[in-house]
């Protein structure tokens, strides 16, 4: 029986030694490093762009909220003006009733209040939103936001100094700093938007209450006027309304 180890020519021996030179290894390393840096650069640029779009959307929302605040303040002021007018109208109705020999006494018989307008002061959120729209918040955010620091260690940065990779690494660091400032600005703006929405919800509650009050007052004065003019069925409708309210 022959020994298979005697004839080496009949075996396919696999070589585990690499034919790559040192230069090949360096080239492969540089290609891999460039690929990683390029992917990081592209990723930070995409993230910075998305943050910029988010900031623009938040700015547009702030503009809409400030415009809506102006409308709400104007609406509340008009409701207060209507309330003062109805007080004066009620005094005139009471005078007419006394002329016709009637006597009318209710909560409107006293003189109208000197001032019933609710003065809405500028809220903290409104000031912050206005500052942001004027550009102050963006500048202060960029200054106050802490730097994210270098993306690589000191040894790695020293090794890349003077190579084509240094510019890529510097751009990545700039993108990270920009993202940090944008995130800080978005955080501040988001808090101001939330506070402004809460303030406007309170304004809406006040407006609803004042609108209901004015509606009730105008309905009551309309009934009184019809009664003075001798419209039939007014007393019956008043009794029906009072009975329904008791139920």
C-alpha positions in Angstrom: 0.0 0.0 0.0 1.5 3.3 -1.1 1.9 6.2 1.2 -0.1 9.2 -0.1 2.2 11.6 1.6 5.1 10.4 -0.5 3.8 12.0 -3.7 3.2 15.7 -3.1 2.5 16.4 -6.7 -0.8 14.6 -6.5 -2.2 17.0 -3.8 -3.6 20.5 -4.1 -2.1 22.3 -1.2 -3.8 25.7 -0.4 -1.6 28.6 0.4 -2.4 30.7 3.4 0.1 33.3 2.7 -1.1 36.6 1.3 0.4 38.0 -1.9 -0.7 41.6 -0.9 2.2 44.0 -0.4 2.3 46.6 2.3 1.3 49.3 -0.2 -1.8 47.2 -1.0 -2.7 46.9 2.6 -2.4 50.7 3.1 -4.5 51.3 0.0 -7.2 49.0 1.2 -7.2 50.7 4.6 -7.4 54.2 3.1 -10.3 53.1 0.9 -12.2 51.7 3.8 -11.5 54.9 5.9 -12.7 57.1 3.0 -15.8 55.0 2.7 -16.6 55.3 6.4 -15.9 59.1 6.4 -18.0 59.6 3.3 -20.9 57.7 4.8 -20.6 59.7 8.0 -20.4 63.0 6.1 -23.5 62.1 4.0 -25.4 61.1 7.1 -24.7 64.3 9.0 -25.6 66.4 6.0 -28.9 64.6 5.6 -29.7 65.0 9.3 -28.8 68.7 9.3 -31.1 69.2 6.3 -34.0 67.5 8.0 -33.4 69.5 11.2 -33.5 72.7 9.1 -36.7 71.6 7.5 -38.2 70.9 11.0 -37.1 74.3 12.2 -38.7 76.0 9.2 -41.9 74.1 9.9 -41.9 75.2 13.5 -41.2 78.8 12.5 -44.3 78.7 10.2 -46.4 77.3 13.0 -45.2 80.1 15.3 -46.2 82.7 12.7 -49.7 81.1 12.4 -50.1 81.0 16.2 -49.1 84.7 16.6 -51.6 85.7 13.8 -54.3 83.6 15.5 -53.5 85.3 18.9 -54.2 88.7 17.3 -57.6 87.5 16.1 -58.5 86.0 19.5 -57.5 89.2 21.3 -59.6 91.2 18.9 -62.6 88.9 19.3 -62.4 89.1 23.1 -62.2 92.9 23.0 -65.3 93.0 20.7 -67.2 90.8 23.2 -66.2 93.1 26.0 -67.5 96.1 24.0 -70.8 94.3 23.4 -71.1 93.6 27.1 -70.7 97.3 27.9 -73.2 98.2 25.2 -75.8 95.7 26.6 -75.5 97.2 30.0 -76.2 100.7 28.6 -79.1 99.2 26.6 -80.5 97.7 29.7 -80.5 101.0 31.5 -82.4 102.5 28.7 -85.0 99.7 28.8 -85.4 100.3 32.5 -86.0 104.0 31.9 -88.6 103.2 29.3 -90.4 100.8 31.7 -90.4 103.4 34.5 -92.0 105.9 32.0 -94.7 103.5 31.2 -95.4 103.0 34.9 -93.7 99.7 35.3 -91.1 98.7 37.8 -88.2 96.5 36.8 -85.5 95.4 39.0 -82.7 93.0 38.2 -79.0 92.8 38.1 -78.8 95.3 35.3 -80.5 98.1 37.2 -77.2 99.3 38.7 -74.8 101.4 36.7 -72.5 99.6 34.3 -69.0 98.8 35.4 -66.3 101.3 34.6 -64.2 98.9 32.7 -65.0 95.3 31.9 -62.4 94.8 29.1 -60.0 92.0 29.8 -56.5 93.3 29.1 -54.5 90.5 27.7 -50.8 91.1 28.4 -48.1 89.8 26.2 -47.3 86.2 27.3 -43.8 84.8 27.7 -44.4 82.4 24.9 -45.5 85.2 22.6 -42.3 87.1 23.4 -40.2 84.0 22.7 -42.0 83.3 19.4 -41.6 86.9 18.3 -37.9 86.8 19.2 -37.5 83.7 17.2 -39.2 85.1 14.1 -37.0 88.2 14.4 -33.9 86.0 14.4 -32.8 86.5 18.0 -33.5 83.0 19.2 -31.5 81.4 16.4 -28.4 83.5 17.1 -28.6 82.9 20.9 -29.2 79.2 20.4 -26.1 78.9 18.2 -24.0 80.7 20.8 -25.3 78.9 23.8 -25.4 75.4 22.4 -22.4 73.3 23.5 -20.0 72.0 20.9 -20.3 68.3 20.1 -16.5 68.0 20.2 -14.3 66.3 17.6 -15.7 63.1 16.0 -12.3 61.3 16.2 -9.6 60.9 18.8 -6.6 63.2 19.0 -4.3 60.4 17.6 -6.6 59.8 14.7 -6.9 63.5 13.9 -3.1 63.8 14.1 -2.6 60.9 11.7 -5.0 62.4 9.2 -3.5 65.9 9.4 -2.4 67.0 5.9 -4.2 64.2 4.1 -7.4 64.4 2.0 -9.3 62.9 5.0 -8.8 65.9 7.2 -11.2 68.1 5.3 -13.9 65.4 5.4 -13.4 65.0 9.2 -13.6 68.8 9.7 -16.8 69.0 7.7 -18.3 66.2 9.8 -17.5 68.1 13.0 -19.1 71.3 11.5 -22.2 69.4 10.6 -22.4 67.9 14.2 -22.0 71.4 15.7 -24.8 72.7 13.4 -27.1 69.9 14.4 -26.4 70.6 18.1 -27.4 74.2 17.6 -30.5 73.3 15.6 -31.6 70.8 18.2 -31.3 73.4 21.0 -33.2 75.9 18.9 -36.0 73.4 18.2 -36.2 72.5 21.9 -36.6 76.1 22.9 -39.1 76.8 20.1 -41.1 73.7 20.9 -41.6 74.7 24.5 -42.7 78.2 23.5 -45.2 76.7 21.0 -46.6 74.4 23.7 -47.0 77.3 26.2 -48.6 79.5 23.5 -51.2 76.8 22.7 -52.1 76.5 26.3 -52.5 80.3 26.6 -54.8 80.4 23.6 -56.9 77.5 24.9 -57.5 79.6 28.0 -58.5 82.6 25.8 -60.9 80.3 23.9 -62.6 79.3 27.1 -63.0 83.0 28.1 -64.3 83.9 24.7 -66.9 81.0 24.9 -68.1 82.2 28.3 -68.4 85.8 27.2 -70.2 84.8 24.0 -72.7 82.8 26.0 -73.2 85.7 28.4 -73.8 88.2 25.7 -76.2 85.9 23.9 -78.2 85.4 27.0 -78.3 89.2 27.7 -79.4 90.0 24.1 -82.2 87.4 24.2 -83.5 88.8 27.5 -83.5 92.4 26.2 -85.2 91.3 23.0 -88.0 89.7 25.1 -88.3 92.9 27.2 -88.5 95.1 24.2 -91.3 92.9 22.7 -93.1 93.1 25.9 -92.9 96.9 26.0 -94.2 97.0 22.4 -97.2 94.8 23.3 -96.3 91.7 21.4 -98.6 88.9 22.2 -97.3 85.6 23.5 -94.3 87.0 25.1 -95.4 86.3 28.7 -96.4 82.8 27.8 -93.0 82.2 26.2 -91.3 83.6 29.3 -93.3 81.2 31.6 -92.5 78.3 29.4 -88.8 79.1 29.4 -88.8 79.5 33.2 -90.6 76.2 33.6 -88.1 74.5 31.4 -85.3 75.9 33.4 -86.7 74.7 36.6 -87.1 71.2 35.2 
